[in-house]
Every structure is written in structure tokens, then in C-alpha cells.
């Protein structure tokens, strides 16, 4: 559970989870990842960890975002079935047994929650519908609610995906590109927010589409960027070269009285096309170099762990 300033919700959320897990005789751990909270949330996590052995906590030194929190949580978990949920009590722990059953008995790799009936304001639901429609078209995964925080995974799935930026919205897409194609969906109960304020920001309007394009691009061409940029470069260069070749033939053999090549508009079009083609080629080469020398982008400052 990634969390940011949810001090009121945490005791009630843990009690609810514990009740569900004990009723079903599950062995389990609860991993709270505090994304740099300023309201005393970490003190609550420390208290829960001291009283309940199943509770683990990771605290970021500053706020990195939900994707970073999920990434560190995925690195920490050991359970064979991993369930994520938000810490604001809008996701119901009562869904856990059925999510677990769908993973273990339904042979699914990922089960994504679908908040069919939502209690969010219209300023949040309309962008969500737009993003989900776009994500379905670009990814080929027909889920109704990509961004639902309540999801279940097989352990190998969370160990295979890498989250950064705001990629948490498209974990099913990342799972698909990692080779986990059995992706299902479950209608889940959505609760209205009980404590605190929403973390929804206007930056989602920009970051959401950009992250989706990044996910699709990395999934298809992350290991072979030259296949995209090289193809585009070849097409652009051949278009420019073809126009230039035609102009030369026309000037030398057909219309010798025509304008000089440098005076014709087509000449500059061909020149730009060839230059752009070369630039695409160079982008492909740079992408290949970067891909073969990966950086440590998922390094976050951890202040405390319990």
C-alpha cells in the first residue's frame, strides 16, 4: 500500500485487512510504503509494526510519487500472490479473498479491479474514462479501469515490471509486454473518501497520455529502438533522395531550361527529408547505446524501514 498523508486511515485500514485475512486463515504480510508523508503517517506505521508482526514499513526521505512507492513495495514483497490497494479506505479489503482465488484457481497473472460505480467527482471520472478508452485502443488490453489501485498479481509479475514516473496507471500493459498475457478483471466496491483529501492533480491531464505513449513505445521498441527510428529514417531519406534524383533527371535530360535546383521548392523539401532521415538514424543509434548501458533510475532515498 503506497500512502501519502493518510494518518487517519491507517489504523482502520489495517484492522479491516487483519479481520479479512484472519477470517480466511491466510498467511500474509502488509507492506506500507510511506511516500514522504508530513502528517504523522509514519509514526502510525511504526506503531502498527511494533504491535503486529505481519506489518512492514518503508519510508521515503521525500515524496517521489505513487509509482516509486509501488516499485519499492514490489521489490520488498515475498508472498506468492501480491495485492495492491490505496491507503485512503476507498478500496475494500473484503475483495481480497476473491482476488486471491482468481489468481490461484483462475490461472490469471493479473486481476485488475473495476470501480463500476464510482464516488469520485466528475473532474476525476471524465479524464479517467478518456485515459481508459485510449489505453484500451493502444495496448489491446480491454480493461475498464486501468488506474484502479486494487489489483492482484502473481509474484513473478511484480518482480518483472519496472515502474517509474507515473507508470503505475499502466501496470497491466507493462505486464503484457513482460510476457504475462492472462489478464482478468473484477468489479470491485468503491468507497467514498472518509478522511483527508484527494491527491488527484491537474498534472494527470498531461502526464497520463505521455506515460501511456512511453509504455507502448517501451513495450514495442524498448529493446530495439533502431527498428522504429531506423525504419522512419530510411523512409524519410528515401523520399528525399527520390525527389532529388527526379529533379536531377528532369534538369539534365528532360527540361534543361528549368530553374536551377537551388531555386526549386522541391529541392528544399528533398533536402529536409534526407536530413530528418539521418537524424532518425542517429536517434536510433543513440537509443541502442542507451539501451545497452542502462542507468539506475529506480534509486530512491530510504529514510527508515521497520
Kinemage of the C-alpha trace (Angstrom):
@kinemage 1
@onewidth
@group {chain A} dominant
@subgroup {mainchain}
@vectorlist {calphas} color= white
{ca unk a 1} P 0.000 0.000 0.000
{ca unk a 2} L 1.556 3.289 -1.105
{ca unk a 3} L 0.488 6.130 1.158
{ca unk a 4} L 0.892 9.869 1.438
{ca unk a 5} L -0.627 11.803 4.339
{ca unk a 6} L -3.208 9.167 5.353
{ca unk a 7} L -2.690 9.229 9.120
{ca unk a 8} L -6.405 8.876 9.944
{ca unk a 9} L -6.995 5.939 7.602
{ca unk a 10} L -4.151 3.608 8.524
{ca unk a 11} L -5.344 2.087 11.843
{ca unk a 12} L -8.818 1.419 10.455
{ca unk a 13} L -7.426 0.048 7.193
{ca unk a 14} L -5.049 -2.349 8.943
{ca unk a 15} L -7.789 -3.568 11.282
{ca unk a 16} L -10.044 -4.213 8.292
{ca unk a 17} L -7.326 -6.114 6.432
{ca unk a 18} L -6.446 -8.168 9.517
{ca unk a 19} L -10.093 -9.112 10.036
{ca unk a 20} L -10.452 -10.342 6.442
{ca unk a 21} L -7.153 -12.224 6.433
{ca unk a 22} L -7.757 -13.933 9.781
{ca unk a 23} L -11.255 -14.987 8.759
{ca unk a 24} L -9.785 -16.716 5.683
{ca unk a 25} L -6.757 -18.201 7.515
{ca unk a 26} L -4.339 -16.519 5.132
{ca unk a 27} L -0.647 -16.179 5.899
{ca unk a 28} L 0.243 -12.670 4.871
{ca unk a 29} L 2.278 -9.518 5.244
{ca unk a 30} L 1.170 -5.905 4.991
{ca unk a 31} L 3.727 -3.580 3.418
{ca unk a 32} L 3.139 0.143 3.874
{ca unk a 33} L 5.302 2.425 1.712
{ca unk a 34} L 5.226 5.982 3.053
{ca unk a 35} L 5.896 8.361 0.182
{ca unk a 36} L 7.332 11.165 2.333
{ca unk a 37} L 4.227 11.925 4.421
{ca unk a 38} L 4.241 15.057 6.607
{ca unk a 39} L 1.241 14.318 8.832
{ca unk a 40} L 2.477 11.591 11.178
{ca unk a 41} L 1.573 8.637 8.969
{ca unk a 42} L 4.974 7.050 9.529
{ca unk a 43} L 4.561 7.131 13.310
{ca unk a 44} L 1.333 5.160 12.854
{ca unk a 45} L 3.141 2.628 10.635
{ca unk a 46} L 5.885 2.243 13.265
{ca unk a 47} L 3.278 1.668 15.957
{ca unk a 48} L 1.467 -0.935 13.845
{ca unk a 49} L 4.767 -2.686 13.070
{ca unk a 50} L 5.625 -2.872 16.777
{ca unk a 51} L 2.246 -4.382 17.648
{ca unk a 52} L 1.655 -6.664 14.658
{ca unk a 53} L 4.447 -8.868 13.238
{ca unk a 54} L 2.860 -9.011 9.789
{ca unk a 55} L 3.307 -5.255 9.252
{ca unk a 56} L 6.321 -3.917 7.381
{ca unk a 57} L 7.050 -0.288 6.578
{ca unk a 58} L 9.270 1.611 4.162
{ca unk a 59} L 9.602 5.389 4.416
{ca unk a 60} L 10.924 7.577 1.623
{ca unk a 61} L 13.060 10.528 2.621
{ca unk a 62} L 10.926 12.719 0.355
{ca unk a 63} L 7.903 12.434 -1.895
{ca unk a 64} L 8.669 10.509 -5.092
{ca unk a 65} L 5.188 9.556 -6.272
{ca unk a 66} L 2.950 6.510 -6.365
{ca unk a 67} L 4.945 4.615 -8.977
{ca unk a 68} L 8.108 4.847 -6.897
{ca unk a 69} L 6.247 3.632 -3.810
{ca unk a 70} L 4.809 0.658 -5.683
{ca unk a 71} L 8.220 -0.160 -7.159
{ca unk a 72} L 9.846 -0.358 -3.723
{ca unk a 73} L 6.899 -2.347 -2.435
{ca unk a 74} L 7.203 -4.793 -5.318
{ca unk a 75} L 10.887 -5.198 -4.557
{ca unk a 76} L 10.115 -5.935 -0.906
{ca unk a 77} L 7.201 -8.380 -1.128
{ca unk a 78} L 7.655 -12.156 -0.872
{ca unk a 79} L 4.079 -13.505 -1.000
{ca unk a 80} L 3.078 -15.715 -3.913
{ca unk a 81} L 0.036 -13.510 -4.515
{ca unk a 82} L 0.545 -9.749 -4.316
{ca unk a 83} L -2.415 -7.425 -3.843
{ca unk a 84} L -2.131 -3.656 -4.062
{ca unk a 85} L -4.623 -1.127 -2.772
{ca unk a 86} L -4.736 2.534 -1.919
{ca unk a 87} L -4.455 3.562 1.717
{ca unk a 88} L -7.390 6.001 1.729
{ca unk a 89} L -10.102 3.385 2.523
{ca unk a 90} L -11.639 3.789 -0.933
{ca unk a 91} L -10.544 0.225 -1.791
{ca unk a 92} L -12.296 -2.527 0.156
{ca unk a 93} L -10.178 -5.310 1.738
{ca unk a 94} L -13.281 -7.519 1.509
{ca unk a 95} L -12.326 -8.027 -2.154
{ca unk a 96} L -9.069 -9.780 -1.197
{ca unk a 97} L -10.347 -13.409 -0.939
{ca unk a 98} L -11.921 -13.351 -4.395
{ca unk a 99} L -8.888 -11.653 -5.936
{ca unk a 100} L -6.717 -14.344 -4.363
{ca unk a 101} L -8.985 -17.101 -5.713
{ca unk a 102} L -8.931 -15.640 -9.234
{ca unk a 103} L -5.126 -15.690 -9.237
{ca unk a 104} L -4.631 -19.125 -7.668
{ca unk a 105} L -7.585 -21.010 -9.178
{ca unk a 106} L -8.346 -18.962 -12.280
{ca unk a 107} L -4.767 -19.215 -13.580
{ca unk a 108} L -4.628 -15.474 -14.144
{ca unk a 109} L -1.419 -13.456 -13.986
{ca unk a 110} L -3.105 -10.144 -13.207
{ca unk a 111} L -6.566 -9.235 -11.946
{ca unk a 112} L -7.455 -5.561 -12.239
{ca unk a 113} L -10.242 -4.005 -10.217
{ca unk a 114} L -13.062 -2.179 -11.966
{ca unk a 115} L -14.814 0.502 -9.945
{ca unk a 116} L -18.000 0.280 -11.944
{ca unk a 117} L -19.840 2.595 -9.567
{ca unk a 118} L -17.584 5.447 -8.503
{ca unk a 119} L -17.880 8.114 -5.825
{ca unk a 120} L -15.275 10.439 -7.320
{ca unk a 121} L -16.033 13.967 -8.549
{ca unk a 122} L -16.740 14.449 -12.249
{ca unk a 123} L -13.391 16.231 -12.661
{ca unk a 124} L -11.745 12.882 -11.919
{ca unk a 125} L -14.126 10.465 -13.635
{ca unk a 126} L -14.156 12.119 -17.076
{ca unk a 127} L -10.344 12.120 -17.529
{ca unk a 128} L -10.282 8.548 -16.193
{ca unk a 129} L -12.773 7.402 -18.842
{ca unk a 130} L -10.755 9.118 -21.565
{ca unk a 131} L -7.475 7.540 -20.430
{ca unk a 132} L -9.051 4.101 -20.162
{ca unk a 133} L -10.502 4.360 -23.676
{ca unk a 134} L -7.138 5.434 -25.092
{ca unk a 135} L -5.246 2.758 -23.150
{ca unk a 136} L -7.551 0.034 -24.468
{ca unk a 137} L -7.021 1.147 -28.056
{ca unk a 138} L -3.242 1.459 -27.828
{ca unk a 139} L -2.484 -1.585 -25.681
{ca unk a 140} L -5.045 -4.089 -26.928
{ca unk a 141} L -5.944 -4.900 -23.289
{ca unk a 142} L -9.669 -4.434 -22.779
{ca unk a 143} L -9.939 -3.359 -19.164
{ca unk a 144} L -12.470 -0.831 -17.974
{ca unk a 145} L -10.296 0.722 -15.250
{ca unk a 146} L -6.526 0.646 -15.770
{ca unk a 147} L -5.877 3.053 -12.903
{ca unk a 148} L -7.754 1.184 -10.170
{ca unk a 149} L -5.369 0.789 -7.241
{ca unk a 150} L -6.912 -2.520 -6.231
{ca unk a 151} L -5.160 -5.233 -8.239
{ca unk a 152} L -3.811 -8.741 -7.703
{ca unk a 153} L -0.712 -10.288 -9.246
{ca unk a 154} L 1.318 -13.432 -9.265
{ca unk a 155} L 4.657 -12.757 -7.610
{ca unk a 156} L 6.707 -13.146 -10.847
{ca unk a 157} L 4.659 -10.343 -12.423
{ca unk a 158} L 5.627 -7.692 -9.875
{ca unk a 159} L 9.233 -8.847 -9.979
{ca unk a 160} L 9.279 -8.433 -13.771
{ca unk a 161} L 7.837 -4.937 -14.221
{ca unk a 162} L 9.678 -1.677 -13.624
{ca unk a 163} L 7.768 1.406 -12.500
{ca unk a 164} L 8.946 4.998 -12.677
{ca unk a 165} L 7.383 8.367 -13.425
{ca unk a 166} L 3.630 7.715 -13.339
{ca unk a 167} L 3.700 4.249 -14.889
{ca unk a 168} L 1.530 2.798 -12.098
{ca unk a 169} L -1.523 3.606 -14.215
{ca unk a 170} L -0.489 1.079 -16.837
{ca unk a 171} L 0.871 -1.902 -14.891
{ca unk a 172} L -1.329 -4.352 -16.873
{ca unk a 173} L 0.271 -3.049 -20.079
{ca unk a 174} L 3.753 -3.483 -18.621
{ca unk a 175} L 2.808 -6.996 -17.505
{ca unk a 176} L 1.645 -7.861 -21.010
{ca unk a 177} L 4.905 -6.663 -22.552
{ca unk a 178} L 6.772 -8.715 -19.929
{ca unk a 179} L 5.028 -11.846 -21.229
{ca unk a 180} L 2.118 -12.160 -18.784
{ca unk a 181} L -0.910 -12.267 -21.050
{ca unk a 182} L -3.550 -13.784 -18.753
{ca unk a 183} L -5.109 -10.558 -17.529
{ca unk a 184} L -8.555 -10.519 -15.963
{ca unk a 185} L -10.903 -8.030 -14.376
{ca unk a 186} L -13.189 -7.944 -11.349
{ca unk a 187} L -15.888 -5.467 -10.435
{ca unk a 188} L -14.925 -4.075 -7.022
{ca unk a 189} L -16.648 -1.891 -4.499
{ca unk a 190} L -15.618 1.746 -4.426
{ca unk a 191} L -15.876 3.661 -1.179
{ca unk a 192} L -16.230 7.408 -0.852
{ca unk a 193} L -13.238 9.074 0.792
{ca unk a 194} L -13.621 9.053 4.584
{ca unk a 195} L -10.554 11.024 5.682
{ca unk a 196} L -8.137 13.512 4.174
{ca unk a 197} L -8.198 14.988 0.693
{ca unk a 198} L -7.745 13.548 -2.778
{ca unk a 199} L -4.247 13.510 -4.272
{ca unk a 200} L -5.644 13.975 -7.788
{ca unk a 201} L -3.827 16.813 -9.565
{ca unk a 202} L -4.090 18.622 -12.882
{ca unk a 203} L -0.712 17.193 -13.886
{ca unk a 204} L -2.524 13.940 -14.717
{ca unk a 205} L -4.024 15.609 -17.775
{ca unk a 206} L -0.511 15.907 -19.223
{ca unk a 207} L 1.360 13.037 -17.578
{ca unk a 208} L -1.265 10.369 -18.254
{ca unk a 209} L -1.164 10.413 -22.086
{ca unk a 210} L 2.616 10.883 -22.133
{ca unk a 211} L 3.143 7.904 -19.828
{ca unk a 212} L 0.836 5.764 -21.954
{ca unk a 213} L 2.822 6.603 -25.076
{ca unk a 214} L 6.029 5.810 -23.184
{ca unk a 215} L 4.680 2.439 -22.032
{ca unk a 216} L 3.552 1.453 -25.530
{ca unk a 217} L 6.819 2.625 -27.084
{ca unk a 218} L 8.997 0.877 -24.487
{ca unk a 219} L 6.961 -2.297 -24.767
{ca unk a 220} L 7.315 -2.484 -28.522
{ca unk a 221} L 10.679 -0.857 -29.149
{ca unk a 222} L 12.429 -0.555 -25.774
{ca unk a 223} L 14.903 -3.326 -26.649
{ca unk a 224} L 15.163 -2.435 -30.332
{ca unk a 225} L 14.810 1.337 -30.848
{ca unk a 226} L 16.616 1.139 -34.191
{ca unk a 227} L 13.689 -0.881 -35.569
{ca unk a 228} L 11.487 2.195 -35.176
{ca unk a 229} L 13.868 5.092 -35.739
{ca unk a 230} L 15.829 3.252 -38.408
{ca unk a 231} L 12.657 2.475 -40.362
{ca unk a 232} L 11.454 6.076 -40.108
{ca unk a 233} L 14.911 7.331 -41.086
{ca unk a 234} L 15.058 5.029 -44.095
{ca unk a 235} L 11.623 6.113 -45.312
{ca unk a 236} L 12.378 9.824 -44.903
{ca unk a 237} L 15.806 9.528 -46.523
{ca unk a 238} L 14.456 7.553 -49.488
{ca unk a 239} L 11.678 10.104 -50.011
{ca unk a 240} L 14.187 12.946 -50.035
{ca unk a 241} L 16.640 11.057 -52.211
{ca unk a 242} L 13.880 10.113 -54.651
{ca unk a 243} L 12.779 13.739 -55.040
{ca unk a 244} L 16.378 14.888 -55.516
{ca unk a 245} L 17.038 12.131 -58.079
{ca unk a 246} L 13.915 13.136 -60.024
{ca unk a 247} L 14.966 16.802 -60.041
{ca unk a 248} L 18.410 15.907 -61.384
{ca unk a 249} L 16.963 13.687 -64.154
{ca unk a 250} L 14.452 16.400 -65.028
{ca unk a 251} L 17.155 19.088 -65.224
{ca unk a 252} L 19.703 17.030 -67.177
{ca unk a 253} L 17.549 15.039 -69.595
{ca unk a 254} L 14.007 16.451 -69.766
{ca unk a 255} L 13.749 20.206 -69.184
{ca unk a 256} L 17.247 21.617 -69.467
{ca unk a 257} L 15.882 25.165 -69.361
{ca unk a 258} L 14.216 24.643 -65.985
{ca unk a 259} L 15.223 26.621 -62.912
{ca unk a 260} L 18.388 25.784 -61.057
{ca unk a 261} L 17.901 23.058 -58.485
{ca unk a 262} L 18.539 25.501 -55.617
{ca unk a 263} L 15.698 27.680 -56.936
{ca unk a 264} L 13.061 24.945 -56.841
{ca unk a 265} L 10.864 24.304 -53.784
{ca unk a 266} L 11.088 20.554 -54.300
{ca unk a 267} L 14.856 20.703 -53.787
{ca unk a 268} L 14.481 22.059 -50.248
{ca unk a 269} L 11.775 19.502 -49.476
{ca unk a 270} L 14.116 16.703 -50.534
{ca unk a 271} L 16.995 18.208 -48.532
{ca unk a 272} L 14.909 18.468 -45.352
{ca unk a 273} L 13.596 14.913 -45.776
{ca unk a 274} L 17.126 13.499 -46.117
{ca unk a 275} L 18.378 15.483 -43.094
{ca unk a 276} L 15.427 14.307 -40.999
{ca unk a 277} L 16.083 10.755 -42.146
{ca unk a 278} L 19.703 10.960 -40.982
{ca unk a 279} L 18.554 12.393 -37.646
{ca unk a 280} L 16.172 9.482 -37.149
{ca unk a 281} L 19.036 7.096 -37.818
{ca unk a 282} L 21.186 8.879 -35.234
{ca unk a 283} L 18.323 8.759 -32.708
{ca unk a 284} L 18.135 5.025 -33.261
{ca unk a 285} L 21.856 4.575 -32.679
{ca unk a 286} L 21.739 6.673 -29.513
{ca unk a 287} L 18.749 4.654 -28.305
{ca unk a 288} L 20.657 1.419 -28.861
{ca unk a 289} L 23.652 2.774 -26.918
{ca unk a 290} L 21.472 3.869 -24.016
{ca unk a 291} L 19.604 0.574 -24.009
{ca unk a 292} L 22.831 -1.390 -23.731
{ca unk a 293} L 24.100 0.789 -20.874
{ca unk a 294} L 21.029 1.050 -18.625
{ca unk a 295} L 21.100 3.539 -15.765
{ca unk a 296} L 19.966 3.112 -12.174
{ca unk a 297} L 16.865 5.265 -12.457
{ca unk a 298} L 14.937 3.455 -9.708
{ca unk a 299} L 17.163 4.621 -6.868
{ca unk a 300} L 15.220 6.275 -4.067
{ca unk a 301} L 16.408 7.605 -0.711
{ca unk a 302} L 15.030 5.426 2.068
{ca unk a 303} L 14.899 7.159 5.451
{ca unk a 304} L 13.669 4.257 7.603
{ca unk a 305} L 12.396 0.691 7.442
{ca unk a 306} L 10.555 -1.330 10.065
